[in-house]
Amino acid sequence: MTEENNVITIDGNEYDPADLNLQQHYLISQINDLQFKRQKLQFDMDQVNVALESFTNNLIESVTEQPEKEKINE
């Protein structure tokens, strides 16, 4: 579904918003809000993934830099 120049396109068919009823406008608002939330969640997940990778790499680096005597028996 796309909305450009006050025309809504659904499955290749164009609809004039003036011809839509209140429920259809409500559904469009819900869809728009959910698309925004999905984009926000993806943005947040990208940040979490980068931070998790960074912390993991820092831990691995700090463990591998330990002198041999500090390592726990393997």
Secondary structure, DSSP 8 states (H G I E B T S, - for coil): -EEETTEEEETTEEE-GGGS-HHHHHHHHHHHHHHHHHHHHHHHHHHHHHHHHHHHHHHHHHHHTS-GGGS---
